[in-house]
Amino acid sequence: AVKRCDLAAIEVIEKAYEEVEVLIKAGKNHTLADIKFHNAIAKATNNPIMERIIPIINNGIEGGYSKTKDNPEVSEVVLEQHATIMQFIKDGDAYGAKEAMERHIMYGLNRCKNL
């Protein structure tokens, strides 16, 4: 996303992040907002392969939320990870964004596996 996104794409990512943040802080279901955040990043890559795997990403988010929704600590960690990913994208740091996204994915997989 860092190498191919423009200012408009970054604004969409920021708006989606803010929506996730509001819902998490209110203790509400943030699944759809989380999907918007991930989809905004995937679309910002302008990579047709990423566009095709969006449904897989969405299914993973829905499944992960259903398994972790009763643990507010998980939501807080996810929010922090999203903020980090977004900041690397805004800073134009492709390596940092990639590393942060990998940590985020592994965290989600490990949380779901251990439940």
Beta strands, then each sheet from edge to edge (+ up, - down):
end
